[in-house]
């Protein structure tokens, strides 16, 4: 059996930051749709967080497939400065029920950051212990499947993207 890798990286969004702590950015929703469509075919799972203009993503799966996906992601014009924060062989994936979990930038994330001494989400300033705490926080934190209930005041296009992204992860779960 091919060995499993957990790769954690951060990058800077190349689009205007619409992150207002209460919804999902259209660009991010598109990325989620692509991830949830592609990742199950590669046995890849993980989590994506976007806040304060930064992406933070955990990719777990067969080593070659994760490395191949990461190379593709680094060429994506929607972000820059992709930097691997940690990369380790694992026995068990943490995010095995998610082709790509999404955690919105909400109050609980702010509280987590403040508790750990960070006023903004800037993963480039996080040390290894903080990265590890963040990965585990994102693992236990409920994901975006409840997002259309959580954000009923969102504009229609946001609800549509929430619906699309929720839907593709449920299809994966059905297989
Ligand atoms: P399609 O979705 O069919 O797209 C065709 C081409 O158009 C691709 O080259 C794509 O890069 C480009 N494209 C599509 N939409 C846009 C857009 N709005 N702006 C600019 N170019 C666009 N992909 C995954 O499969 N799994 C992941 O976990 C994943 N995580 C990502 C995390 C981040 C932070 C970013 C920025 C991108 C991520 N992507 C992920 C997207 C990845 O970079 C590729 O765009 C995607 O894998 C291509 O999917 P596809 O081959 O099905 O192409």
py3Dmol code that shows the C-alpha trace and the ligand (Angstrom):
import py3Dmol

protein = """\
ATOM      1  CA  UNK A   1       0.000   0.000   0.000  1.00  0.00           C
ATOM      2  CA  UNK A   2       1.214   3.484  -0.896  1.00  0.00           C
ATOM      3  CA  UNK A   3       2.241   5.570   2.114  1.00  0.00           C
ATOM      4  CA  UNK A   4      -0.017   8.364   3.318  1.00  0.00           C
ATOM      5  CA  UNK A   5       1.111  11.959   3.540  1.00  0.00           C
ATOM      6  CA  UNK A   6      -0.308  14.954   5.385  1.00  0.00           C
ATOM      7  CA  UNK A   7       0.850  18.167   3.700  1.00  0.00           C
ATOM      8  CA  UNK A   8      -0.002  21.530   5.228  1.00  0.00           C
ATOM      9  CA  UNK A   9       0.609  24.723   3.312  1.00  0.00           C
ATOM     10  CA  UNK A  10      -0.319  28.398   3.368  1.00  0.00           C
ATOM     11  CA  UNK A  11      -0.648  30.969   0.605  1.00  0.00           C
ATOM     12  CA  UNK A  12      -1.884  34.495  -0.059  1.00  0.00           C
ATOM     13  CA  UNK A  13      -5.094  35.095  -1.994  1.00  0.00           C
ATOM     14  CA  UNK A  14      -4.555  36.918  -5.293  1.00  0.00           C
ATOM     15  CA  UNK A  15      -8.118  38.256  -5.370  1.00  0.00           C
ATOM     16  CA  UNK A  16      -9.751  41.006  -3.411  1.00  0.00           C
ATOM     17  CA  UNK A  17     -10.551  40.013   0.144  1.00  0.00           C
ATOM     18  CA  UNK A  18     -14.329  39.808   0.578  1.00  0.00           C
ATOM     19  CA  UNK A  19     -13.929  37.924   3.807  1.00  0.00           C
ATOM     20  CA  UNK A  20     -16.313  39.630   6.211  1.00  0.00           C
ATOM     21  CA  UNK A  21     -16.433  36.808   8.758  1.00  0.00           C
ATOM     22  CA  UNK A  22     -19.990  35.838   7.887  1.00  0.00           C
ATOM     23  CA  UNK A  23     -19.892  34.129   4.541  1.00  0.00           C
ATOM     24  CA  UNK A  24     -18.039  32.289   1.851  1.00  0.00           C
ATOM     25  CA  UNK A  25     -16.212  34.131  -0.886  1.00  0.00           C
ATOM     26  CA  UNK A  26     -17.265  33.200  -4.418  1.00  0.00           C
ATOM     27  CA  UNK A  27     -13.660  32.378  -5.416  1.00  0.00           C
ATOM     28  CA  UNK A  28     -13.336  30.128  -2.389  1.00  0.00           C
ATOM     29  CA  UNK A  29     -16.637  28.414  -3.160  1.00  0.00           C
ATOM     30  CA  UNK A  30     -15.365  27.675  -6.694  1.00  0.00           C
ATOM     31  CA  UNK A  31     -12.191  26.167  -5.266  1.00  0.00           C
ATOM     32  CA  UNK A  32     -14.292  24.003  -2.956  1.00  0.00           C
ATOM     33  CA  UNK A  33     -16.428  22.783  -5.839  1.00  0.00           C
ATOM     34  CA  UNK A  34     -13.268  21.801  -7.767  1.00  0.00           C
ATOM     35  CA  UNK A  35     -11.738  20.151  -4.687  1.00  0.00           C
ATOM     36  CA  UNK A  36     -14.852  18.171  -3.821  1.00  0.00           C
ATOM     37  CA  UNK A  37     -15.189  17.052  -7.438  1.00  0.00           C
ATOM     38  CA  UNK A  38     -11.540  16.024  -7.920  1.00  0.00           C
ATOM     39  CA  UNK A  39     -10.207  14.867  -4.567  1.00  0.00           C
ATOM     40  CA  UNK A  40     -12.335  11.717  -4.072  1.00  0.00           C
ATOM     41  CA  UNK A  41     -10.984  10.294  -7.370  1.00  0.00           C
ATOM     42  CA  UNK A  42      -7.457  10.663  -5.943  1.00  0.00           C
ATOM     43  CA  UNK A  43      -8.341   9.398  -2.430  1.00  0.00           C
ATOM     44  CA  UNK A  44      -7.393  12.848  -1.140  1.00  0.00           C
ATOM     45  CA  UNK A  45      -9.091  14.539   1.785  1.00  0.00           C
ATOM     46  CA  UNK A  46      -8.414  17.546   3.954  1.00  0.00           C
ATOM     47  CA  UNK A  47      -9.542  20.950   5.063  1.00  0.00           C
ATOM     48  CA  UNK A  48      -9.434  24.443   3.624  1.00  0.00           C
ATOM     49  CA  UNK A  49      -9.511  27.633   5.635  1.00  0.00           C
ATOM     50  CA  UNK A  50      -9.547  31.121   4.176  1.00  0.00           C
ATOM     51  CA  UNK A  51      -9.261  34.245   6.300  1.00  0.00           C
ATOM     52  CA  UNK A  52      -7.582  37.668   6.302  1.00  0.00           C
ATOM     53  CA  UNK A  53      -6.470  37.106   2.700  1.00  0.00           C
ATOM     54  CA  UNK A  54      -4.661  33.856   3.483  1.00  0.00           C
ATOM     55  CA  UNK A  55      -5.348  30.244   2.593  1.00  0.00           C
ATOM     56  CA  UNK A  56      -4.455  27.384   4.906  1.00  0.00           C
ATOM     57  CA  UNK A  57      -4.989  23.905   3.543  1.00  0.00           C
ATOM     58  CA  UNK A  58      -4.337  20.383   4.773  1.00  0.00           C
ATOM     59  CA  UNK A  59      -4.066  17.683   2.104  1.00  0.00           C
ATOM     60  CA  UNK A  60      -4.041  14.019   3.130  1.00  0.00           C
ATOM     61  CA  UNK A  61      -3.749  10.969   0.904  1.00  0.00           C
ATOM     62  CA  UNK A  62      -1.336   8.770  -1.039  1.00  0.00           C
ATOM     63  CA  UNK A  63       2.047  10.537  -1.122  1.00  0.00           C
ATOM     64  CA  UNK A  64       2.435  10.866  -4.930  1.00  0.00           C
ATOM     65  CA  UNK A  65      -1.150  12.047  -5.383  1.00  0.00           C
ATOM     66  CA  UNK A  66      -0.878  14.682  -2.664  1.00  0.00           C
ATOM     67  CA  UNK A  67       2.432  15.931  -4.081  1.00  0.00           C
ATOM     68  CA  UNK A  68       0.977  16.012  -7.599  1.00  0.00           C
ATOM     69  CA  UNK A  69      -2.075  17.985  -6.412  1.00  0.00           C
ATOM     70  CA  UNK A  70       0.081  20.400  -4.439  1.00  0.00           C
ATOM     71  CA  UNK A  71       2.183  21.087  -7.554  1.00  0.00           C
ATOM     72  CA  UNK A  72      -1.024  21.839  -9.495  1.00  0.00           C
ATOM     73  CA  UNK A  73      -2.348  24.071  -6.720  1.00  0.00           C
ATOM     74  CA  UNK A  74       0.884  26.108  -6.611  1.00  0.00           C
ATOM     75  CA  UNK A  75       0.345  27.029 -10.274  1.00  0.00           C
ATOM     76  CA  UNK A  76      -3.158  28.371  -9.619  1.00  0.00           C
ATOM     77  CA  UNK A  77      -3.348  32.122 -10.323  1.00  0.00           C
ATOM     78  CA  UNK A  78      -5.902  32.644  -7.543  1.00  0.00           C
ATOM     79  CA  UNK A  79      -3.140  32.674  -4.953  1.00  0.00           C
ATOM     80  CA  UNK A  80       0.590  33.322  -4.544  1.00  0.00           C
ATOM     81  CA  UNK A  81       3.469  32.468  -2.193  1.00  0.00           C
ATOM     82  CA  UNK A  82       2.323  28.888  -1.539  1.00  0.00           C
ATOM     83  CA  UNK A  83       4.644  27.573   1.173  1.00  0.00           C
ATOM     84  CA  UNK A  84       4.715  24.125   2.782  1.00  0.00           C
ATOM     85  CA  UNK A  85       4.386  24.517   6.554  1.00  0.00           C
ATOM     86  CA  UNK A  86       4.626  20.838   7.400  1.00  0.00           C
ATOM     87  CA  UNK A  87       4.747  17.511   5.609  1.00  0.00           C
ATOM     88  CA  UNK A  88       4.657  14.162   7.381  1.00  0.00           C
ATOM     89  CA  UNK A  89       3.836  10.518   6.810  1.00  0.00           C
ATOM     90  CA  UNK A  90       0.693   9.463   8.654  1.00  0.00           C
ATOM     91  CA  UNK A  91      -0.958   6.176   9.556  1.00  0.00           C
ATOM     92  CA  UNK A  92      -4.519   7.511   9.542  1.00  0.00           C
ATOM     93  CA  UNK A  93      -6.003  10.590   7.886  1.00  0.00           C
ATOM     94  CA  UNK A  94      -7.638  13.084  10.275  1.00  0.00           C
ATOM     95  CA  UNK A  95     -10.122  14.353   7.691  1.00  0.00           C
ATOM     96  CA  UNK A  96     -11.257  11.024   6.257  1.00  0.00           C
ATOM     97  CA  UNK A  97     -14.930  11.939   5.987  1.00  0.00           C
ATOM     98  CA  UNK A  98     -14.246  15.110   3.971  1.00  0.00           C
ATOM     99  CA  UNK A  99     -13.037  15.365   0.361  1.00  0.00           C
ATOM    100  CA  UNK A 100     -12.409  18.977   1.394  1.00  0.00           C
ATOM    101  CA  UNK A 101     -13.824  20.326   4.626  1.00  0.00           C
ATOM    102  CA  UNK A 102     -14.356  24.065   4.746  1.00  0.00           C
ATOM    103  CA  UNK A 103     -14.198  26.149   7.876  1.00  0.00           C
ATOM    104  CA  UNK A 104     -15.597  29.666   7.579  1.00  0.00           C
ATOM    105  CA  UNK A 105     -13.752  32.587   9.181  1.00  0.00           C
ATOM    106  CA  UNK A 106     -16.119  33.119  12.076  1.00  0.00           C
ATOM    107  CA  UNK A 107     -16.095  34.072  15.742  1.00  0.00           C
ATOM    108  CA  UNK A 108     -14.813  30.727  17.004  1.00  0.00           C
ATOM    109  CA  UNK A 109     -11.769  30.959  14.727  1.00  0.00           C
ATOM    110  CA  UNK A 110     -11.123  34.532  15.960  1.00  0.00           C
ATOM    111  CA  UNK A 111     -11.373  33.264  19.536  1.00  0.00           C
ATOM    112  CA  UNK A 112      -8.980  30.403  18.786  1.00  0.00           C
ATOM    113  CA  UNK A 113      -6.487  32.851  17.244  1.00  0.00           C
ATOM    114  CA  UNK A 114      -6.757  35.300  20.134  1.00  0.00           C
ATOM    115  CA  UNK A 115      -6.364  32.511  22.679  1.00  0.00           C
ATOM    116  CA  UNK A 116      -3.118  31.591  20.899  1.00  0.00           C
ATOM    117  CA  UNK A 117      -1.892  35.207  20.815  1.00  0.00           C
ATOM    118  CA  UNK A 118      -2.702  36.080  17.177  1.00  0.00           C
ATOM    119  CA  UNK A 119      -4.820  39.082  16.213  1.00  0.00           C
ATOM    120  CA  UNK A 120      -4.968  38.199  12.503  1.00  0.00           C
ATOM    121  CA  UNK A 121      -4.907  35.000  10.502  1.00  0.00           C
ATOM    122  CA  UNK A 122      -1.374  35.052   9.119  1.00  0.00           C
ATOM    123  CA  UNK A 123      -0.192  31.417   8.923  1.00  0.00           C
ATOM    124  CA  UNK A 124       3.266  32.543   7.765  1.00  0.00           C
ATOM    125  CA  UNK A 125       3.897  33.764  11.323  1.00  0.00           C
ATOM    126  CA  UNK A 126       2.750  30.519  12.998  1.00  0.00           C
ATOM    127  CA  UNK A 127       5.300  28.190  14.575  1.00  0.00           C
ATOM    128  CA  UNK A 128       5.057  24.401  14.240  1.00  0.00           C
ATOM    129  CA  UNK A 129       3.171  23.993  17.521  1.00  0.00           C
ATOM    130  CA  UNK A 130       0.580  26.558  16.427  1.00  0.00           C
ATOM    131  CA  UNK A 131       0.215  24.862  13.017  1.00  0.00           C
ATOM    132  CA  UNK A 132      -0.385  21.562  14.777  1.00  0.00           C
ATOM    133  CA  UNK A 133      -2.970  23.131  17.125  1.00  0.00           C
ATOM    134  CA  UNK A 134      -4.702  24.770  14.158  1.00  0.00           C
ATOM    135  CA  UNK A 135      -4.891  21.485  12.201  1.00  0.00           C
ATOM    136  CA  UNK A 136      -6.512  19.791  15.202  1.00  0.00           C
ATOM    137  CA  UNK A 137      -8.841  22.738  15.808  1.00  0.00           C
ATOM    138  CA  UNK A 138      -9.995  22.587  12.155  1.00  0.00           C
ATOM    139  CA  UNK A 139     -10.513  18.859  12.555  1.00  0.00           C
ATOM    140  CA  UNK A 140     -12.845  19.105  15.561  1.00  0.00           C
ATOM    141  CA  UNK A 141     -14.613  22.281  14.415  1.00  0.00           C
ATOM    142  CA  UNK A 142     -17.888  21.536  12.518  1.00  0.00           C
ATOM    143  CA  UNK A 143     -17.466  22.029   8.774  1.00  0.00           C
ATOM    144  CA  UNK A 144     -19.398  23.846   6.068  1.00  0.00           C
ATOM    145  CA  UNK A 145     -22.171  21.290   5.646  1.00  0.00           C
ATOM    146  CA  UNK A 146     -24.356  23.420   7.899  1.00  0.00           C
ATOM    147  CA  UNK A 147     -23.338  26.629   6.129  1.00  0.00           C
ATOM    148  CA  UNK A 148     -26.619  27.390   4.370  1.00  0.00           C
ATOM    149  CA  UNK A 149     -28.358  27.124   7.759  1.00  0.00           C
ATOM    150  CA  UNK A 150     -25.638  29.063   9.512  1.00  0.00           C
ATOM    151  CA  UNK A 151     -25.754  31.974   7.052  1.00  0.00           C
ATOM    152  CA  UNK A 152     -29.424  32.350   6.049  1.00  0.00           C
ATOM    153  CA  UNK A 153     -28.933  36.106   5.521  1.00  0.00           C
ATOM    154  CA  UNK A 154     -26.433  35.580   2.720  1.00  0.00           C
ATOM    155  CA  UNK A 155     -27.150  36.728  -0.811  1.00  0.00           C
ATOM    156  CA  UNK A 156     -28.617  34.106  -3.156  1.00  0.00           C
ATOM    157  CA  UNK A 157     -25.342  33.409  -4.990  1.00  0.00           C
ATOM    158  CA  UNK A 158     -23.628  32.601  -1.715  1.00  0.00           C
ATOM    159  CA  UNK A 159     -26.398  30.202  -0.745  1.00  0.00           C
ATOM    160  CA  UNK A 160     -26.132  28.627  -4.215  1.00  0.00           C
ATOM    161  CA  UNK A 161     -22.400  28.020  -3.772  1.00  0.00           C
ATOM    162  CA  UNK A 162     -22.981  26.700  -0.279  1.00  0.00           C
ATOM    163  CA  UNK A 163     -25.520  24.314  -1.716  1.00  0.00           C
ATOM    164  CA  UNK A 164     -23.144  23.220  -4.499  1.00  0.00           C
ATOM    165  CA  UNK A 165     -20.230  22.656  -2.160  1.00  0.00           C
ATOM    166  CA  UNK A 166     -22.352  20.797   0.389  1.00  0.00           C
ATOM    167  CA  UNK A 167     -23.841  18.658  -2.325  1.00  0.00           C
ATOM    168  CA  UNK A 168     -20.558  17.453  -3.808  1.00  0.00           C
ATOM    169  CA  UNK A 169     -19.282  16.362  -0.399  1.00  0.00           C
ATOM    170  CA  UNK A 170     -22.471  14.447   0.283  1.00  0.00           C
ATOM    171  CA  UNK A 171     -22.114  12.635  -3.061  1.00  0.00           C
ATOM    172  CA  UNK A 172     -18.655  11.516  -1.933  1.00  0.00           C
ATOM    173  CA  UNK A 173     -20.044  10.303   1.385  1.00  0.00           C
ATOM    174  CA  UNK A 174     -22.691   8.252  -0.469  1.00  0.00           C
ATOM    175  CA  UNK A 175     -19.996   6.268  -2.353  1.00  0.00           C
TER     176      UNK A 175
END
"""
ligand_1 = """\
53
LIG
P -11.324 22.785 -14.089
O -12.065 23.045 -12.796
O -12.077 22.180 -15.218
O -10.632 24.166 -14.546
C -9.867 24.211 -15.766
C -8.721 25.183 -15.607
O -9.204 26.495 -15.308
C -7.757 24.827 -14.475
O -6.446 25.006 -14.949
C -8.062 25.800 -13.383
O -6.887 26.099 -12.619
C -8.573 27.005 -14.131
N -9.611 27.729 -13.382
C -10.836 27.272 -13.073
N -11.522 28.205 -12.398
C -10.702 29.281 -12.299
C -10.821 30.571 -11.723
N -11.941 30.956 -11.103
N -9.757 31.408 -11.784
C -8.618 31.050 -12.402
N -8.436 29.843 -12.979
C -9.469 28.970 -12.923
N -8.118 21.578 -6.726
C -8.357 20.306 -6.359
O -8.661 19.476 -7.224
N -8.260 19.925 -5.048
C -7.933 20.787 -4.046
O -7.892 20.382 -2.865
C -7.667 22.143 -4.403
N -7.339 23.066 -3.469
C -7.059 24.339 -3.865
C -6.693 25.295 -2.890
C -6.393 26.598 -3.281
C -6.008 27.612 -2.230
C -6.468 26.976 -4.637
C -6.140 28.386 -5.061
C -6.828 26.059 -5.599
C -7.140 24.740 -5.229
N -7.530 23.788 -6.165
C -7.773 22.501 -5.784
C -7.743 24.147 -7.584
C -6.560 23.717 -8.408
O -5.538 24.692 -8.343
C -6.985 23.562 -9.868
O -7.584 24.757 -10.316
C -7.990 22.439 -10.025
O -7.518 21.262 -9.394
C -8.231 22.181 -11.522
O -9.318 21.335 -11.573
P -9.770 20.691 -12.952
O -8.595 19.976 -13.560
O -10.992 19.887 -12.662
O -10.018 21.926 -13.869
"""
view = py3Dmol.view(width=600, height=400)
view.addModel(protein, "pdb")
view.setStyle({"model": 0}, {"cartoon": {"style": "trace"}})
view.addModel(ligand_1, "xyz")
view.setStyle({"model": 1}, {"stick": {}})
view.zoomTo()
view.show()
